[in-house]
Amino acid sequence: MGKKRVCSIKEGMKGYIFKVLSDTNVLNVYTLKTAHQIAKKYLIETFMSTSIYDYERMSKEYDAINIKGEALLSNSPFSEWNVESTLWLNVSGLKILDTIDVFAKYKK
C-alpha cells in the first residue's frame, strides 16, 4: 500500500484549507536561543552560507518545524528562511477541509 498523497500536479494549482490535528508535534522555533539549540542538534553542514539540516532525522521526532520571530534575525542559523514559515515533514498531522482553485479569478 502506497502513501496517501495530499495533492497531485494533475489536479492543477490548488490551495488547501487544512486543520492541524491536536496530536501533531510541531517544533516551534521563535527565539535565537532555540534556533541555536536546534542548529546544534540537526545541522549537517553549511554550504555557501546555506545551512543544511537533517530533516530526515528531524521528521522522526517532529511533524513540522515552524520558524518565526527572533529565529529569523540575521544572526540566527535560520536567517535564510526570511519569513515566518512552516515546513511540514509529516503531513499525517493535517486534515484537509477544502481546496481552493488558485487561478479561479483569472479563468473566464
C-alpha positions as a printed NumPy array, in Angstrom:
array([[  0.   ,   0.   ,   0.   ],
       [  1.456,   3.384,  -1.021],
       [  1.494,   6.581,   0.958],
       [ -1.559,   8.805,   0.797],
       [ -0.83 ,  11.805,  -1.413],
       [ -2.07 ,  15.22 ,  -0.397],
       [ -2.157,  16.648,  -3.91 ],
       [ -1.178,  15.984,  -7.48 ],
       [  0.026,  18.374, -10.182],
       [ -2.573,  16.756, -12.467],
       [ -5.235,  18.342, -10.269],
       [ -3.964,  21.813, -11.17 ],
       [ -2.893,  24.647,  -8.93 ],
       [ -4.88 ,  24.364,  -5.725],
       [ -4.625,  25.9  ,  -2.329],
       [ -5.57 ,  23.781,   0.65 ],
       [ -7.502,  24.751,   3.737],
       [ -6.471,  22.405,   6.479],
       [ -6.744,  21.83 ,  10.174],
       [ -3.718,  20.846,  12.249],
       [ -4.693,  17.827,  14.34 ],
       [ -4.282,  18.179,  18.105],
       [ -1.716,  15.389,  18.452],
       [  0.603,  16.902,  15.826],
       [  4.111,  17.543,  17.145],
       [  5.317,  20.91 ,  15.801],
       [  8.776,  22.195,  16.682],
       [  8.322,  25.919,  17.309],
       [ 11.496,  27.945,  16.85 ],
       [ 10.775,  31.537,  17.871],
       [ 13.896,  32.65 ,  19.78 ],
       [ 17.596,  32.892,  18.973],
       [ 18.365,  30.538,  21.851],
       [ 16.061,  27.835,  20.454],
       [ 17.352,  28.404,  16.908],
       [ 20.943,  27.799,  18.048],
       [ 19.938,  24.709,  20.054],
       [ 18.135,  23.199,  17.05 ],
       [ 21.02 ,  24.046,  14.721],
       [ 23.472,  22.373,  17.081],
       [ 21.334,  19.223,  17.119],
       [ 20.335,  18.952,  13.425],
       [ 22.841,  20.937,  11.336],
       [ 24.703,  18.712,   8.883],
       [ 26.839,  21.386,   7.226],
       [ 26.855,  24.899,   5.822],
       [ 27.374,  25.267,   2.098],
       [ 27.942,  28.761,   0.672],
       [ 26.182,  30.353,   3.679],
       [ 23.193,  27.993,   3.404],
       [ 22.552,  25.774,   6.399],
       [ 21.767,  22.149,   5.571],
       [ 19.753,  20.364,   8.228],
       [ 18.999,  16.686,   8.781],
       [ 15.276,  16.894,   8.016],
       [ 15.002,  13.105,   7.792],
       [ 16.178,  12.777,  11.393],
       [ 14.01 ,  15.707,  12.423],
       [ 10.951,  14.016,  10.837],
       [ 11.352,  11.082,  13.224],
       [ 10.807,  13.432,  16.167],
       [  8.549,  16.165,  14.743],
       [  5.735,  16.504,  12.215],
       [  6.662,  20.079,  11.329],
       [  9.039,  22.914,  12.136],
       [  7.727,  26.468,  12.463],
       [ 10.214,  29.347,  12.326],
       [  9.331,  32.949,  13.196],
       [ 10.285,  35.961,  15.28 ],
       [ 13.874,  36.21 ,  16.585],
       [ 14.721,  32.927,  14.852],
       [ 14.685,  34.825,  11.525],
       [ 17.164,  37.538,  12.52 ],
       [ 20.426,  37.89 ,  10.588],
       [ 22.444,  36.281,  13.417],
       [ 20.198,  33.211,  13.522],
       [ 21.079,  29.883,  11.898],
       [ 17.617,  30.051,  10.261],
       [ 18.013,  33.579,   8.848],
       [ 17.847,  32.298,   5.255],
       [ 14.197,  31.326,   5.814],
       [ 13.478,  35.111,   5.671],
       [  9.764,  34.978,   6.589],
       [  7.638,  33.046,   9.042],
       [  7.431,  29.533,   7.626],
       [  6.264,  26.049,   8.492],
       [  7.95 ,  23.073,   6.901],
       [  5.707,  20.002,   7.085],
       [  7.789,  16.873,   7.475],
       [  4.845,  14.519,   8.069],
       [  1.507,  15.575,   6.577],
       [ -0.38 ,  12.925,   8.536],
       [ -0.914,  15.65 ,  11.15 ],
       [ -3.068,  17.63 ,   8.716],
       [ -6.715,  17.168,   7.863],
       [ -7.717,  18.762,   4.552],
       [-11.005,  20.607,   4.927],
       [-11.33 ,  22.146,   1.478],
       [ -9.445,  23.21 ,  -1.641],
       [ -9.279,  26.5  ,  -3.498],
       [ -8.622,  26.93 ,  -7.214],
       [ -5.638,  29.277,  -7.127],
       [ -6.322,  30.782, -10.579],
       [-10.15 ,  30.858, -10.362],
       [-10.434,  34.636, -10.659],
       [ -8.324,  34.605, -13.856],
       [-10.402,  31.96 , -15.614],
       [-13.233,  33.246, -17.767]])
